[in-house]
């Protein structure tokens, strides 16, 4: 049988129609700029290999007859990374790690692989498409990592990577990065939509078939999203984002997708001359510079995944000198601040339409939950009236549009975290008030915004 040369094929991302060449408009659905290159069919329908592939197709079975084997999670050697992963690595899982350049993605994974492969206790393979083997070795020596048992491969071609992984049979495989890997079956350049999608799909297939734990490093765009097609995040099991300012020594890993654990889990690290060091008590870290209470501050007990976290919310209210007052937030949603200020005016009679309002979450933490509403308003009122809040006071609660204070999840755990760090006063939603008040802890439950403002003034 003669081997024919594979031709290019293109597929419409809107309707799925195929075309032998690229055109600006799809001939079937008339959509513009939707044709992307796909891998050509490698096996003809009449080939015997195609028939044998059909013979091994999956079988239909009843769900209650499926045997479940509970596999223990594999720790990576970093407790904070294990927390973000949901407790450790799972066999056959694919983890996508994204972040800004130079934030520490390669350093973290190299540290994890060095810990897993120390003294040949676990077969690992680190594939780099951006650096040479000498550069990886220099980084490992600078970080003081154990080099025994850690195998490194500098390769960009996907077929060679899978071939080397099949020969080495590692339990943990790292590909740094997915945007630099390309396949011979496609003619587009590395990093294109077609290449990223095809390479990721074949690596996911390899992980599921061999039960290999695969890490994929992904580049991000200037907007902070992962570069490449959106389907990349759908194909993998876990998506982790590196957060933090490159000028700061602290880094955070947030799980935005996890099929084996809870989302929004947060791991905190500190960058040192020996690599990333796990921070076991981030609340003490974010409150380390918090001295005496100052006007425009409020302590919030937020929740990141399964972990309660104490952070400081700062607000600055100043006279507006332009025609339009400014609403600026760092670490919070800006539209949420505008809504809270409108509620403050309508239900408490406090007007800020002629004031510039700036709100910041200290430490570079990003707050996504509505439990920060009451703390934001407390900081705004403190700055507006130039009055310091009470010492050792924490505030949390959601503020509704009708001025009610709504409960939040895990209120008791938040109070325990605050008490552990020496706080003895709290203003919380009435629905979150515990049945048995903790000793030496003054809790003020509130139902309306007016009650919360009265409690803050007292």
HELIX and SHEET records of a PDB file:
HELIX    1   1 UNK A   48  UNK A   55  1                                   8    
HELIX    2   2 UNK A   63  UNK A   65  5                                   3    
HELIX    3   3 UNK A   79  UNK A   85  1                                   7    
HELIX    4   4 UNK A  105  UNK A  116  1                                  12    
HELIX    5   5 UNK A  118  UNK A  120  5                                   3    
HELIX    6   6 UNK A  133  UNK A  142  1                                  10    
HELIX    7   7 UNK A  158  UNK A  168  1                                  11    
HELIX    8   8 UNK A  178  UNK A  180  5                                   3    
HELIX    9   9 UNK A  193  UNK A  210  1                                  18    
HELIX   10  10 UNK A  231  UNK A  235  1                                   5    
HELIX   11  11 UNK A  282  UNK A  286  1                                   5    
HELIX   12  12 UNK A  334  UNK A  348  1                                  15    
HELIX   13  13 UNK A  362  UNK A  364  5                                   3    
HELIX   14  14 UNK A  370  UNK A  372  5                                   3    
HELIX   15  15 UNK A  373  UNK A  384  1                                  12    
HELIX   16  16 UNK A  411  UNK A  420  1                                  10    
HELIX   17  17 UNK A  430  UNK A  432  5                                   3    
HELIX   18  18 UNK A  449  UNK A  457  1                                   9    
SHEET    1   A 3 UNK A  18  UNK A  19  0                                        
SHEET    2   A 3 UNK A   9  UNK A  12 -1                                        
SHEET    3   A 3 UNK A  35  UNK A  38 -1                                        
SHEET    1   B 9 UNK A 150  UNK A 154  0                                        
SHEET    2   B 9 UNK A 124  UNK A 128  1                                        
SHEET    3   B 9 UNK A 172  UNK A 176  1                                        
SHEET    4   B 9 UNK A 213  UNK A 218  1                                        
SHEET    5   B 9 UNK A  94  UNK A  98  1                                        
SHEET    6   B 9 UNK A 238  UNK A 243  1                                        
SHEET    7   B 9 UNK A 250  UNK A 258 -1                                        
SHEET    8   B 9 UNK A 266  UNK A 272 -1                                        
SHEET    9   B 9 UNK A 275  UNK A 278 -1                                        
SHEET    1   C 7 UNK A 327  UNK A 330  0                                        
SHEET    2   C 7 UNK A 355  UNK A 361  1                                        
SHEET    3   C 7 UNK A 307  UNK A 319 -1                                        
SHEET    4   C 7 UNK A 297  UNK A 304 -1                                        
SHEET    5   C 7 UNK A 393  UNK A 395  1                                        
SHEET    6   C 7 UNK A 425  UNK A 429  1                                        
SHEET    7   C 7 UNK A 442  UNK A 446  1                                        
SHEET    1   D 2 UNK A 398  UNK A 399  0                                        
SHEET    2   D 2 UNK A 405  UNK A 406 -1                                        
END                                                                             
